[in-house]
Structures are given as structure tokens and as C-alpha cells.
């Protein structure tokens, strides 16, 4: 499965810790990320990450295009609810809703999605790409 990883600046350490804790699950999947988040995850976990531009420079839009083309199976977007441009968050969330892509915007939901992924609960996503 293709998993997109995005984290606001104040959530980069949280994303790093999440990926370290769930490395055993993430290692079996293709990881894609905005530039800085991808670099943080690669350095912390040693997992290969396909990196796009930094989020504010268009990386979120690049991932959004892949969501719109049904090329992403899950999005973990750890966003800071107190700062940032809400239009960017809404755009990714709206695209995920439109295309039935599981989306986590906080640690609790991210962990739930990763555990469900480990159990095989998202195998239906494979059928959508056929």
C-alpha cells in the first residue's frame, strides 16, 4: 500500500516517533512524504521514503494529485490545529473524503489506522486500484 506522510512543523517529532514505533508495519509499504517530513522519517527509521517538495512549496499539492488519481491508500497528516493554513488541511481532507482514502490527522487515529493496516483491514483498497 502507498502511505502518504505529512506533518506540520510542530508535529515533525511526533511523526518521527510514530514511525519509529510502527516501523515494523511501515517497512512493508511504500512511503511517500512532503520533503522535510520524508527526510525526518528516513533519518529516524532508515526506511526509504519517496520525497516531494516541502509542504508549503507544493508537496501537499503533489500528494493531493496522487490522492485524486487513487494512487495513495492512506494519509497520515499530523496537523497542528492551532497554526497553519486551514485551506491546505481542508484540501487534503476533502480529497480523501471524495476518494475514500483513510485519513488520520492526529496520533490516536494514526495509530488506529496503522494497527488496522497490520491486521489487513484495508485490503479492499487493492481492489479499488484494479
C-alpha positions as CSV (number, residue, x, y, z in Angstrom):
1,X,0.0,0.0,0.0
2,X,1.1,3.6,-0.6
3,X,1.1,5.7,2.6
4,X,1.4,9.4,2.5
5,X,3.1,11.1,5.4
6,X,2.6,14.8,6.1
7,X,3.4,16.7,9.4
8,X,3.2,20.4,10.3
9,X,6.4,21.8,11.7
10,X,5.3,21.4,15.3
11,X,4.3,17.8,14.7
12,X,7.5,16.6,13.0
13,X,8.9,15.0,16.2
14,X,5.6,13.3,16.8
15,X,5.7,11.9,13.2
16,X,9.2,10.7,13.8
17,X,8.2,8.9,17.0
18,X,5.1,7.4,15.3
19,X,7.2,6.0,12.5
20,X,9.8,4.6,14.9
21,X,7.1,2.9,16.9
22,X,5.4,1.4,13.9
23,X,8.5,0.8,11.7
24,X,7.7,-2.9,11.5
25,X,4.4,-2.1,9.8
26,X,5.5,0.8,7.7
27,X,8.5,-1.2,6.3
28,X,6.1,-3.4,4.3
29,X,4.6,-0.5,2.4
30,X,5.6,2.4,0.1
31,X,6.1,5.6,2.0
32,X,5.6,9.0,0.3
33,X,6.0,12.3,2.1
34,X,6.5,16.0,1.8
35,X,10.1,17.0,1.7
36,X,11.1,17.7,5.3
37,X,8.8,15.1,6.8
38,X,10.2,12.5,4.4
39,X,13.8,13.4,5.4
40,X,12.9,13.2,9.1
41,X,11.3,9.8,8.7
42,X,14.2,8.4,6.6
43,X,16.8,9.6,9.1
44,X,14.9,8.3,12.1
45,X,13.8,4.9,10.8
46,X,16.1,4.1,7.9
47,X,13.0,3.5,5.8
48,X,13.0,4.6,2.1
49,X,10.7,7.5,1.5
50,X,9.7,9.0,-1.8
51,X,10.0,12.7,-1.1
52,X,8.2,15.5,-2.8
53,X,8.6,19.2,-2.4
54,X,8.3,20.7,1.1
55,X,4.6,21.1,2.0
56,X,4.4,24.9,1.7
57,X,6.3,24.7,-1.6
58,X,3.8,22.4,-3.2
59,X,4.4,19.0,-1.7
60,X,0.9,18.7,-0.3
61,X,-0.5,19.5,-3.7
62,X,1.7,16.9,-5.3
63,X,0.4,14.3,-2.9
64,X,-3.1,15.6,-3.4
65,X,-2.8,14.8,-7.2
66,X,-1.9,11.2,-6.3
67,X,-4.9,11.0,-3.9
68,X,-7.2,12.3,-6.7
69,X,-5.8,9.6,-9.1
70,X,-6.4,6.9,-6.4
71,X,-2.6,6.2,-6.1
72,X,-2.5,6.8,-2.3
73,X,-4.1,4.2,0.0
74,X,-3.7,6.0,3.3
75,X,-2.8,9.5,4.5
76,X,-1.3,10.3,7.9
77,X,-1.4,14.1,8.2
78,X,-0.4,15.2,11.7
79,X,-1.5,18.8,11.6
80,X,-1.3,21.5,14.3
81,X,-4.9,22.7,14.9
82,X,-3.5,26.0,16.3
83,X,-1.5,27.2,13.4
84,X,-1.1,26.9,9.6
85,X,-3.2,27.5,6.6
86,X,-6.5,25.7,7.1
87,X,-7.2,25.6,3.3
88,X,-4.3,23.2,2.8
89,X,-5.6,20.8,5.5
90,X,-9.1,21.0,4.1
91,X,-7.9,20.3,0.6
92,X,-6.2,17.0,1.6
93,X,-9.1,16.1,3.8
94,X,-11.7,16.8,1.1
95,X,-9.7,14.8,-1.5
96,X,-9.5,11.8,1.0
97,X,-13.3,12.0,1.6
98,X,-14.0,12.2,-2.1
99,X,-11.9,9.1,-2.9
100,X,-12.5,7.0,0.2
101,X,-8.9,7.3,1.4
102,X,-8.4,6.6,5.1
103,X,-7.0,9.8,6.7
104,X,-5.5,10.4,10.2
105,X,-5.0,13.9,11.4
106,X,-3.9,13.1,15.0
107,X,-1.8,10.5,16.8
108,X,-4.7,8.4,18.1
109,X,-6.2,8.0,14.6
110,X,-2.8,7.3,13.0
111,X,-2.2,4.5,15.5
112,X,-5.6,3.0,14.9
113,X,-5.1,3.1,11.1
114,X,-1.7,1.5,11.3
115,X,-2.9,-1.3,13.6
116,X,-5.8,-1.9,11.2
117,X,-3.3,-1.9,8.3
118,X,-1.3,-4.6,10.1
119,X,-4.5,-6.7,10.5
120,X,-5.2,-6.4,6.8
121,X,-8.3,-4.3,7.3
122,X,-7.5,-2.2,4.2
123,X,-7.1,-5.0,1.7
124,X,-10.2,-3.6,0.0
125,X,-8.1,-0.7,-1.2
126,X,-6.2,-3.1,-3.5
127,X,-9.5,-3.9,-5.3
128,X,-10.1,-0.2,-6.0
129,X,-6.9,0.1,-7.9
130,X,-7.6,-2.8,-10.3
